[in-house]
Amino acid sequence: MADFGKLLRSYREAAHVSMGALARHLGVSVTYISDVERGTRAPLSKERIEAAAIFLKLTHEQERKIAAAAAESRGFYELGAANLPEPGKEAGATLMRGWPRYTETEFEKLKRFLDDLEREGNR
């Protein structure tokens, strides 16, 4: 958990945002943020990571890094599916089924494909 917390602290400090300001924005206590940053509490939820990324003005790469650190700490990735169209839910389920069997090369191909999609969406 410490890696997530260290990363969150570094991004927060680089943005010149106090723990109090981040806590207020996320609707949590300063103690909660302090515990997360020290690694004594689990990483922020997916929704709070997204809200913190917007508030701290993180780049897409920084948001990816902090989400990956949270997933590594928890041992799993959170993918919200409630508001996805059916093809999105099916794509997520396909990814989950294959996840344990994908090779490093296949993950690299998948990441390149998704990076290309993200770039197309940000034109």
C-alpha positions in Angstrom: 0.0 0.0 0.0 2.9 2.3 0.6 3.8 2.7 -3.1 0.3 4.0 -3.9 0.4 6.4 -0.9 3.9 7.7 -1.9 2.7 8.3 -5.4 -0.4 10.1 -4.3 1.6 12.3 -1.9 4.1 13.1 -4.7 1.4 14.1 -7.1 -0.5 16.1 -4.4 2.6 18.0 -3.4 3.6 18.6 -7.0 0.2 20.2 -7.5 0.7 22.3 -4.4 -2.5 20.9 -2.9 -2.8 20.4 0.9 -4.1 17.2 2.4 -7.1 19.2 3.7 -8.0 20.5 0.2 -7.8 17.0 -1.3 -9.8 15.5 1.6 -12.5 18.1 1.2 -12.7 17.5 -2.6 -13.0 13.7 -2.1 -15.4 14.0 0.8 -13.1 12.2 3.3 -11.1 13.3 6.4 -7.6 14.6 6.5 -6.8 11.5 8.7 -8.0 9.3 5.9 -5.8 10.9 3.3 -2.8 10.9 5.7 -3.4 7.1 6.4 -3.6 6.4 2.6 -0.4 8.4 1.9 1.5 6.6 4.8 0.3 3.2 3.5 -1.7 2.3 6.6 -5.0 2.3 4.8 -6.0 0.8 1.5 -5.7 2.9 -1.7 -8.5 5.2 -2.8 -11.4 3.6 -4.7 -11.5 3.8 -8.4 -14.0 6.7 -8.3 -11.9 8.6 -5.8 -8.7 8.0 -7.8 -10.5 9.5 -10.9 -11.8 12.5 -8.8 -8.3 13.1 -7.3 -6.7 12.9 -10.8 -9.0 15.6 -12.1 -8.5 17.8 -9.0 -4.7 17.4 -9.1 -4.7 17.9 -12.9 -2.8 14.6 -13.5 -1.9 13.6 -17.0 -3.3 10.4 -18.4 0.0 8.7 -17.8 0.1 9.8 -14.1 -3.5 8.6 -13.7 -2.5 5.2 -15.2 0.4 5.0 -12.8 -1.6 5.7 -9.8 -4.4 3.3 -10.8 -1.8 0.6 -11.5 -0.2 1.2 -8.0 -3.7 0.8 -6.4 -4.3 -2.4 -8.3 -0.9 -3.8 -7.4 -1.6 -3.0 -3.7 -5.1 -4.6 -3.8 -4.2 -7.4 -6.1 -6.9 -6.6 -8.6 -8.1 -3.9 -11.0 -11.5 -2.3 -10.6 -13.5 -1.9 -13.8 -16.9 -0.1 -13.4 -19.4 -1.7 -15.7 -22.7 -0.3 -14.5 -23.0 2.4 -17.1 -21.3 0.7 -20.0 -23.1 -0.3 -23.2 -23.4 -4.0 -23.8 -20.4 -4.3 -26.1 -18.3 -2.6 -23.3 -19.4 -5.2 -20.8 -18.7 -8.0 -23.2 -15.2 -6.6 -23.9 -14.5 -6.4 -20.2 -15.7 -10.0 -19.6 -13.5 -11.2 -22.5 -10.5 -9.4 -21.0 -11.2 -10.9 -17.6 -11.5 -14.5 -18.9 -8.2 -14.2 -20.8 -6.2 -12.2 -18.2 -4.5 -15.1 -16.5 -3.3 -16.6 -19.8 -2.1 -13.6 -21.7 1.6 -13.4 -22.3 3.7 -10.3 -21.8 3.8 -9.8 -25.5 0.0 -10.0 -25.7 -0.4 -7.5 -22.9 2.0 -5.2 -24.8 -0.1 -5.5 -28.0 -3.3 -4.8 -26.0 -1.8 -1.8 -24.4 -0.6 -0.4 -27.7 -4.1 -0.9 -29.1 -5.7 0.8 -26.2 -3.2 3.7 -26.3 -4.1 4.2 -30.0 -7.8 4.3 -29.1 -7.1 6.8 -26.4 -5.1 9.0 -28.7 -7.9 8.9 -31.3 -10.4 9.9 -28.7 -8.3 12.9 -27.6 -7.9 14.5 -31.0 
